[in-house]
Amino acid sequence: MLSDRLAGLAEAGLVVRTVTPGPPTAVAYALSDSGERLLPILDELGRWASGNLTEQPTA
């Protein structure tokens, strides 16, 4: 599941995937420039959610 999400983010240009040959082979992900520019927007969305959404009681 995680690899599918990361592949989608890489395809969208939000993360960069780097493979380092091994052994062992290592795969690293980092935010692209576009991903970095998205951080302030996500922070603001989180602040909005904290102030506007109420916590639902757990069952």
N, C-alpha and C positions, 0 to 999 in steps of 0.2 A: 504494500500500500504506500509506504513512504517513498519507495523508488519511483512509483507511478506519479506521485505528487511532484517530486523533484524533477522528473523528466518533463512534466507539464510546465513547471515554472521555468525550466531551461528553454523549452520551446517558445515560451512567451517572452523570453529575453530578460527575465527578472533575476535569474541566477546563472552563474557560469560554472560548468562542470569541468574539473581537471582530473585527469588520470595520471598517476605516477606509476611507471612500470616497477615491478617487484623483482624478486619475491620479497614480501607479499605485495601484490598490486594494491594501491590505495586510490580511492576516489574521494575528492574533496569538492565541496560546493561553496560558493561565495556569492554575495549579492553583486549583481552587475551595477553599472551606473544608474540604469533605470530603476532597479530594485532599491538602491540607496535613496533615490529621489522620492520613492514611495513611502519611506519611513515617517516623515513628518505627517503625512496624510493619515497613516495608520495610527500614529500617536494621537492625533486629533480625534479620530473615530473612536478610539478607546476612551478618551476623556468624555466624549459625548455619551457613549454607552454607559459609563459609570454614573453620569449625572441624570440620565433619562430613562434607563431601563431598570425595572424593579426585579429583584431576585425572586425566582419562583420557588415555592416550598417544595422540598423533596418528599417523595412518597414513602 
